[in-house]
Amino acid sequence: MRLARFYPVLDSADWLRRLLPLGVRLVQIRIKDRPRAALMAEIALCRELCREHGATLVVNDHWREAIELGCDFVHLGQEDLDGADIAAIRRAGLRIGISTHDRAELDRALALGPDYVALGPVWPTILKQMKWAPQGLDRLAEWRRLAGATPLVAIGGLTPERGRAALEAGADAAAAVTDITLNPDPEARVRRWLEALA
């Protein structure tokens, strides 16, 4: 499976409405702390927006809802794996991406035959408190070797220039969150990302 090189991680359909028309072809929706009805409605809307724009939607964490709504792809963190029914996800035909931060987590993820593994944080990140130090490009290159044919996503502290460096180090895709969502001109920033990773 080939991933689009640019992989924004967003928290609402409003962001998708703004950024999908710019040419984004792979996007993760990461929604926290919503009542289930609101969560289902938001994921369904994101699914429709992605279909309309020919983009792949990856649903973070909410695998049951993704199955119920007929989505194509879920992303699971290591904690999510503990409660996820991987067999049910596979039976429903969904692809799976998995976060990894150390060698044990990578081994665990690869044993499940994921459609990609993510390594982070590659650089310092302000998104959330991390117990892992920044991994750096050498670790990314090591993950590339260890992951074999499994696609590799770099995440954490990325900018367009760092995203380019991550691809050169072996990543298949570069994920970004706050570099877009906290930017004063997110649309211009996304255009810069698409240009840098072209």
N, C-alpha and C positions, 0 to 999 in steps of 0.2 A: 504494500500500500504506500502510495506517495502522499506526503503531507504538503499543504501549501506552506511556503517558507515563513510567512508572517502569521502569528497566532495571538490575536488580542484576547484578553480575558476580561469580561465585562459583567455588570451586575443587573442589567435591565434591558428590556426590549427597546427603550428609548435610545440607548446607545447603538443598538443594531440598526435602527431606522436612520441614524445619522451616518454610520460608518460603512454599512454594507454597500451603499451605492458608489462608494469610492473604489471598490474593487477588492474588498476583503473577502477571502474565500474559505477561511477556517476561523471559527470563533468559539470561545467557551463562555457559557453563561454560568456564573457563580452567584447563586442567590442564597442568602442566609436569613434566618429568622423571619420567615413569612408563614402565615397560616396556610394550611394545605390547599384550600380552594384558590387562594391568591397565587400560590406557587404554581399550581397546575395551569392556571390561566396565563401566567407570564411565560412559562415554558412553551405552552401551545402557541402563543403569539410569536415567540422567538423561532420556533420550528417553522411556522408559516413564512416569516420574514426571510429566513435562510433559504427555504425552498424557492421563494419568489426571486431571490438573487443568485441562485445557484451556488450557495455556500454550504459548508458542512457545519452543523451545530454539534458541539460537545457539551453535554449537561454535566456539570460538576456535582458529584456526590449523590444526587437524587435519582438513583438507578430505578427504583420502583416506579416513580413517576415517568421516567424516560421510557420504560417498557410500556406502561399504560398508554402513553401518548404516541407511541409508534416512532420514537426518535431513533437516530442511527448510531449514536456514540455517547459513551459516558466517560468521565474522568474520575478516578478514585484515588484519594490519598491513602497513606498506609493505615490510618485509623479507620477509614471507610472500608478497607478490605476486610477488616475483622468481622463486620456485620453484613457484608455483601454476599449475595448468592450468585457467584460467578457462573455457575451452570445455568441458572435461570436467565441471566443476562445474555449468555451465548445462545441459548435456545431461542430467545426473542430476536436473535440476529444482530444484536448491538455490538459495535466495536468498543474496545476498552483501552484507555490510556491510564497509566499509573505513575504517581509521584515517587521519586526515590531521592534519598539524601546520603546514603552510605552503601557500602558493598553488600551488607546483609539485606537491605531493602531492595537493592537491585537484583540480587539473586532470587529473592521472594517474588518480585515482579516478573522476572523473565520466566520463572517456572510456570507462570499462569498463561504464557503465550500472548502477551498484550499486543495491541496494534501500535502502541508507542510507549516508551518510558520517558519521563521527564526528570531532569537533574536540576536541582536548585538548592539554595540560591547560588548562581554562578558569580554574581557580584553582590555587594551589600544592597539590601532592600529595605524600604520603609513600609512595605505592605503589611507585614506582621512580624511579631517577635519570633525569631528562629533560634533553635538550640544549636544549629549548625553554622559554622563559619562559612564565609564565601568559598565556593568550591574552586573557582578559577578555570582557566582554559585548559590547563594540563589535565585536570580531573575530567573535564568534558571530553578531551581526546581519549583518555583512558576508558571512559564509559562507551565511547564510540566503538572501541575495539571489543569491549566486553559484551556489548549489546548485539554484535554481529549484524544480522540483516534487520533487526527490529529498529524502526525509526526512533530517533532521539530528539527530544525537545529541550531547549535551554530556557530557563526561567530565572528571574531574580535580578533586579537592578539593570535590566537591559535598556539600552538606547538604540537608535538605528545603527550607530557605528559599532556598538558592542554586539548587536545582533549579527552584523556582517562578520565580525571576528568569530562569533560563536559558530556560524555556518562554516567558516574556514577551518575551525578546529574539529569539525565533524558533525555538528548538529544538523538535523534535517529541517528544523523549524525553530524560530525564536519567538518566545511568548513575552508579552508586555501587558502590564496592568496600569500602574500609576503614571508611567511615562506618557500614557495617553489620557487617562481619566483626570489627572491633575494638571494637564497642559492647558494653558490659556486658549490655545487654538487646536483642539483635538483633531479636527479635519486636516489641517495643514500638517500636523505631526504624523497622522496616518499616511498621508501622501509621501512624506519623507521616508517613512518606514518601507513603504512599497517600492519606492525608488532605490533605497539602499540595499534591499534584499532581492531586487530583480535579477 
